[in-house]
Every structure is written in structure tokens, then in C-alpha cells.
């Protein structure tokens, strides 16, 4: 994706960035996984201003498709879709774990990228020579392959080794710069499991009182 690209990811935290011709112009990441709705637009406005451009200058929008918790992930995807449609520019989708892997400048030959899935689980993928060879998956931390690792969830896995230079948070700038080089995961968000809140499909039982008409 050439030109000026806005990158958005809310799978783990709120991150946005701008890149032009593959070079990062501005990037911001807000730590934490709450208040995505309130934090995302100000973050987008900040990187647009820092890059010295306006929204009308964008030629593309890139978005992280997860894996991530339902509510937070949905905020970023919907925002990216609306912006791309309103501006009439292409939307490029990427796996958030692939972005983290791409941020590691000198990674080992084999490594894993891990993010926190909550509920005592993690999202992870395994990479060899920079290519994803397994995942994305959602499992307990103990099932993640042992070895060098990156990502904000790596510390949750005792068998995953801390490595120099391993990225700990998603960069919206790198997402924008590298989006065209990364695989397209498709249009379906990578939730990997059902939302925490669901609508019940069971019919409510009715209490019948003897001698009383319903």
C-alpha cells in the first residue's frame, strides 16, 4: 500500500500511526485495554497532526484484525472501515500478531508472539524466519511453545524467554508502513472465541400458580 497510510489497532491497546512510502511519520500507543471508544479518535487526531497532514491526504487505511477481545477489537475495525469508506480509499487488513512480529528488527529464527486474551488465556502465533507457521491460537499460557517471545502477553508464559529488542506493544506506525507486506487475514475479525456477553436463546420458564388462570 503506497502513499500516505493511517494504521489503527485496538486488539491489545489503542494504537494509531501514519506512514508515507513505508516510512513512519508518527505513531502513538496508549497502554491498557480499556476505554477504546474514548481514546481512539483523539489518538488518530494526534498522529495526523504530528505527521503534518489532514485526513483528506490519506491514500489508505490499515487495521489490525486481532486476535483480541470482542469489544475493544470491534472499535478499531469499525472506525477504520468508516474512515476508509468516507475517504474513498482502500482498507488493508492485517493480523495484529503479524504486526508485532514485523516490529522485531533482528528476531531469532524461531519465536512466538503473545498477547493477553484475559480469562487466564493468551492469544499467540509462532514464527519461523519471519513467517507465521502456527496460529493465531487462543489457549492457556502453559500451552504456548517454549522459546524466545515478543508481545504484551509474553510475560504471562513462564516458558517464553524475554529477548533483547522484542516489541512489547503494537505500533500503529509500523502497521501503516508494513501493511501491504503482511498477509490479509480476511474480513472476519479474529475474535477466536465467543464474546463475553451473549444473548440468551433459552426460553424463560413460566411459574404456574395452581387455581390461577394465566
C-alpha positions as MATLAB code, in Angstrom:
seq = 'XXXXXXXXXXXXXXXXXXXXXXXXXXXXXXXXXXXXXXXXXXXXXXXXXXXXXXXXXXXXXXXXXXXXXXXXXXXXXXXXXXXXXXXXXXXXXXXXXXXXXXXXXXXXXXXXXXXXXXXXXXXXXXXXXXXXXXXXXXXXXXXXXXXXXXXXXXXXXXXXXXXXXXXXXXXXXXXXXXXXXXXXXXXXXXXXXXXXXXXXXXXXXXXXXXXXXX';
ca = [
       0.000    0.000    0.000;
       1.775    3.139   -1.218;
       1.094    6.795   -0.442;
       0.085    8.081    2.995;
      -1.459    5.413    5.207;
      -3.170    5.570    8.591;
      -2.730    2.487   10.786;
      -5.196    1.601   13.566;
      -5.088   -1.257   16.058;
      -7.190   -1.797   19.183;
      -6.662   -5.524   19.703;
      -4.445   -5.087   22.767;
      -4.227   -1.350   23.414;
      -5.107    1.777   21.450;
      -2.535    2.455   18.741;
      -2.506    4.674   15.673;
       0.186    5.827   13.298;
       0.876    7.391    9.929;
       3.396    6.236    7.327;
       4.339    7.537    3.904;
       6.084    5.363    1.326;
       6.899    2.804    4.016;
       8.399    5.361    6.433;
       6.794    6.009    9.818;
       5.851    9.682   10.227;
       4.061    9.467   13.570;
       2.912    6.776   15.971;
       1.261    6.622   19.388;
       0.270    3.715   21.612;
      -1.767    4.071   24.777;
      -1.119    1.278   27.244;
      -4.084   -0.510   28.775;
      -7.095   -2.265   27.292;
      -9.988   -0.080   28.439;
     -11.871    2.981   27.097;
     -11.034    2.300   23.461;
     -14.022    4.349   22.284;
     -12.909    7.481   24.131;
      -9.204    7.125   23.378;
      -9.094    6.137   19.728;
     -10.259    9.294   17.938;
      -8.013   11.646   19.956;
      -5.094    9.323   19.218;
      -5.866    9.384   15.497;
      -6.163   13.178   15.574;
      -2.800   13.418   17.370;
      -0.834   11.321   14.853;
      -2.478   13.094   11.910;
      -1.409   16.440   13.378;
       2.090   15.192   14.226;
       2.565   13.924   10.668;
       1.585   17.381    9.357;
      -1.235   16.117    7.168;
      -5.026   16.075    7.116;
      -7.371   13.120    6.779;
      -8.030   14.089    3.158;
      -4.342   13.414    2.385;
      -4.670    9.714    3.226;
      -4.487    7.227    0.385;
      -5.162    4.156    2.517;
      -6.175    2.860    5.942;
      -4.736   -0.249    7.598;
      -6.298   -2.019   10.552;
      -5.344   -4.819   12.914;
      -7.961   -7.597   12.842;
      -6.854   -9.208   16.093;
      -6.934  -11.597   17.710;
      -8.356   -9.570   20.552;
     -11.282   -9.256   22.952;
     -14.582   -8.541   21.210;
     -15.456   -5.005   22.340;
     -12.036   -3.369   22.056;
     -11.192   -5.004   18.745;
     -14.534   -4.031   17.214;
     -13.957   -0.319   17.964;
     -10.806   -0.147   15.845;
     -12.186   -2.202   12.969;
     -15.404   -0.209   12.673;
     -13.512    3.095   12.867;
     -11.117    2.005   10.116;
     -13.972    0.809    7.902;
     -15.882    4.068    8.302;
     -12.812    6.200    7.583;
     -11.832    4.207    4.502;
     -15.353    4.368    3.103;
     -15.784    8.073    3.864;
     -12.440    8.949    2.253;
     -12.862    6.553   -0.657;
      -9.516    4.844   -0.002;
      -8.524    1.155    0.246;
      -8.733   -0.692    3.559;
      -5.963   -3.206    4.254;
      -6.462   -5.794    6.999;
      -3.655   -7.498    8.911;
      -3.264   -9.884   11.827;
      -2.190   -7.930   14.905;
       0.306  -10.635   15.879;
       1.964  -10.264   12.453;
       2.465   -6.545   13.132;
       4.248   -7.297   16.392;
       6.431   -9.853   14.613;
       7.276   -7.291   11.913;
       8.361   -4.791   14.577;
      11.169   -7.088   15.754;
      14.148   -5.826   13.757;
      16.538   -8.717   14.468;
      14.396  -11.610   15.654;
      15.666  -15.147   16.282;
      14.906  -17.773   13.665;
      12.043  -19.182   15.718;
       9.896  -17.185   18.127;
       6.359  -16.655   19.378;
       4.215  -13.539   19.701;
       1.813  -13.498   22.643;
      -0.961  -11.123   23.747;
      -3.295  -11.252   26.736;
      -6.708  -12.779   25.977;
      -7.935  -12.356   29.579;
      -9.820  -15.106   31.428;
      -6.432  -16.745   32.088;
      -5.805  -17.297   28.380;
      -3.478  -15.837   25.758;
      -3.508  -15.332   22.017;
      -0.359  -16.499   20.273;
       1.297  -17.383   16.983;
       4.627  -18.993   16.157;
       7.030  -17.629   13.538;
       9.959  -19.069   11.634;
      12.243  -16.800    9.604;
       9.691  -14.031    9.915;
       6.772  -16.082    8.570;
       3.808  -17.223   10.673;
       3.792  -21.032   10.798;
       1.230  -21.655   13.544;
      -1.766  -19.676   14.745;
      -3.274  -17.424   15.680;
      -4.468  -19.510   18.627;
      -6.140  -18.918   21.984;
      -5.038  -21.257   24.794;
      -3.871  -21.278   28.380;
      -0.381  -19.751   28.823;
       1.124  -23.167   29.542;
       0.359  -24.413   26.018;
       2.393  -21.719   24.264;
       5.592  -23.167   22.722;
       8.743  -22.514   24.732;
      11.446  -20.227   23.387;
      12.046  -16.553   22.590;
       8.941  -14.398   22.550;
       7.512  -10.948   21.992;
       4.279   -9.128   22.657;
       2.474   -7.769   25.719;
       1.413  -11.264   26.817;
       4.830  -12.925   26.676;
       5.393  -12.329   30.381;
       2.334  -14.431   31.197;
       4.090  -17.569   29.927;
       6.858  -18.897   32.172;
       8.390  -20.899   29.318;
       8.643  -17.902   26.947;
      12.036  -16.224   27.128;
      12.489  -12.462   27.284;
      14.680  -11.381   24.375;
      16.527   -8.114   23.617;
      14.702   -5.942   21.111;
      11.438   -7.870   21.352;
       8.479   -5.477   20.885;
       6.103   -5.199   23.820;
       3.281   -3.183   22.233;
       1.739   -2.730   18.796;
       2.990    0.236   16.781;
       0.341    1.867   14.627;
       3.153    3.420   12.594;
       4.706    0.069   11.727;
       1.230   -1.253   10.942;
       0.749    1.586    8.462;
       4.232    1.167    6.971;
       4.219   -2.625    6.594;
       0.538   -3.374    5.931;
       0.978   -4.137    2.240;
       3.720   -6.695    3.002;
       1.723   -8.694    5.554;
      -0.846  -11.432    4.802;
      -4.520  -10.468    4.598;
      -6.418  -12.461    7.268;
      -9.771  -11.791    5.633;
     -12.717   -9.590    6.540;
     -13.838  -11.569    9.616;
     -12.353  -10.218   12.879;
     -10.127  -12.697   14.707;
     -12.063  -12.971   17.958;
     -11.203  -16.713   18.201;
     -13.906  -17.200   20.808;
     -17.402  -16.019   21.632;
     -17.992  -12.578   23.197;
     -18.106  -12.396   26.993;
     -21.680  -11.102   26.841;
     -24.162  -13.081   24.773;
     -27.891  -13.009   24.222;
     -29.634  -15.972   25.808;
     -31.501  -18.239   23.397;
     -33.288  -20.173   26.144;
     -36.974  -19.509   26.729;
     -37.849  -18.252   30.193;
     -39.815  -20.663   32.322;
     -43.271  -19.587   33.468;
     -44.390  -20.244   37.011;
     -47.948  -21.575   37.075;
     -49.869  -20.996   40.301;
     -52.499  -23.705   40.983;
     -56.053  -22.404   40.748;
     -54.980  -19.235   38.920;
     -55.529  -18.579   35.248;
     -52.599  -17.298   33.259;
];
